[in-house]
Amino acid sequence: MPNTKIPRQALHQSFKGRPVACPRCGAELIQEYQTYTVATQQGKKIAVSFIVSGDFGWFCNSCPTVVINREEVGKMLSSQKSGWNISSEFLVQ
């Protein structure tokens, strides 16, 4: 089980199913349900930022990396509340 409490570098990728290995060191990635900050952008300004929980993060067991599945986050953002200013450009931290 990876230590999810240490600071990590988030890498954003789109993939189906399970990622093959950590893109930084090649070690095994382990999917974890965690809390993340999402910031959306319109033009050069942040449109909105908020906290979400999900299992779209894959944590490396050997280095401080978390791989974020962009497709899964995009699905989550597509079911937004009325009046939210959410664009297709986003960053997960």
Sequence and secondary structure as in RCSB ss.txt:
>XXXX:A:sequence
MPNTKIPRQALHQSFKGRPVACPRCGAELIQEYQTYTVATQQGKKIAVSFIVSGDFGWFCNSCPTVVINREEVGK
MLSSQKSGWNISSEFLVQ
>XXXX:A:secstr
   TTS  EEEEE  SS   S TTT   EEEEEEEEEEEEEETTEEEEEEEEEEEEEEEESSSSEEEEEHHHHHH
HHHS  TT    SEEEE 
